[in-house]
Amino acid sequence: QVQLVESGGGLVQPGGSLRLSCAASGSILSIRTMRWYRQAPGKQRELVAQITSGGTIKYLDSVKGRFTISRDNAANTVSLQMNSLNPEDTASYYCNADIIRIGSYSENYYWGQGTQVTVSS
């Protein structure tokens, strides 16, 4: 089994910062791309940031310059540092990863359970 567990969400005032973390565990052979998605009430889930195993990074335009994604390949973790938060960033944030399990030759998408980020005064 493979699990992704997020942490670090919460309530923050506009202009504040939060750091989300996601740890992958289980029978993992390798992890390719790791991503952070978010979904606000009544809206579609959107890709916020992604990082490949080689370190190539992409961001949603609205978070460029404010959010920073990073990963620790040895620890199977990915983080999202979120600065200058505004109410439009309020959403449930989900970790996602392309993982090859030990004994498998194909990769599968895995999702975390989500962590709530609320930006409000």
N, C-alpha and C positions, 0 to 999 in steps of 0.2 A: 504494500500500500504506500501511497504518497500523500503527504499532507502539506498544504500551505497555510501558515498561520500568520495573520496580520496583527499588528499592535501599533499603538501610538495615536489613535484618533482622539477626538475630544472637542470641547468647546473653546473657541479662541475669539478674541476681539478682532475687528478689522485692522489690518496692518500687522497682525501678529504672525507667529510662526508655529509650525508643527513638523514633527518628523515621524513619518510612517516607516515601519519595518515589516518585512515579510521573511519568514524562515521556512525553507522547504526541508522536509524530512521524509525518511522512508528508504525504500530500496531503489536508490537513485544511481543510475550509471552516469548520466550527464544532463546538464541543463543548458539549453540553448538560449533563446530569447526570453527575457523576463520583462513583465509589463505591469503598469498600474493603469487601471480603468477607474472610472467613476460614473455614478448614476444618481442624478437628482430626481426628486419626486416628479412624476409626470413626464420625464425626459428619457431619451434613449441613452444606453450606456455608451460612453465615449472613451477612446484611448487617450490617456493623459501623457504617458511617457513610456518608452521602451528602451532596453539596452541589450545588445547581443552579447554572446560569450566573449567576443573579441573587443567589446567596448564601444561599438557604434551606437549612438544615441539619437533618438528622435523625440520631439515634444509637440504637444498640441500648441497651436499658435498662441492661444490665450494664456498659457502658463510660461512661455519662453521668458527667460530672464528672472523668473520668480521661483520656479521649481528646479530641483536638481535630483536626477536619478543616479544611483550608484549601486554597485553590487560587489559582493565578496564571494568569488568563485569557490574558494576553499571552504567557506562556511555555508554555502548555498543560501545566501541571503541577498535581498534587494531592499534598498531604502529609497524614500522619497522625501527630500527636504523641501518644505513648502514655506516660502517667505512672502511677505506682503500679501497676506491672504485677504480676500474680499468676500462679501456675502455670496457672490456668484460661484465661489468654490465649494459652497456647502453641498455635500453629497455623501453617499456611501462610496468608499474607495475599496477597490478589489485588486488583489495581487493575482497575476496570471503568469504561467510559465510553460514553456515547451520542454517536456521532460522525457528522457528515455530511461525506462526502468531497467534494472539489472535483469538480464535474461530476455530482454526484448530488443527487437531491431527497428522498432518504429517509435516515433515520438507522439505524445498525446498532450493535449491542453489540460492543465490543472488550474483550479480556481481556489482562492481562499474564501473564507466566509464573509469577508467584508468588515470594514471598520468605519464608523460614522465620523465625519468631520463637519462641524457646525461653526460657521463664522457669523457672529452676531454680537452687537453691543448690548 
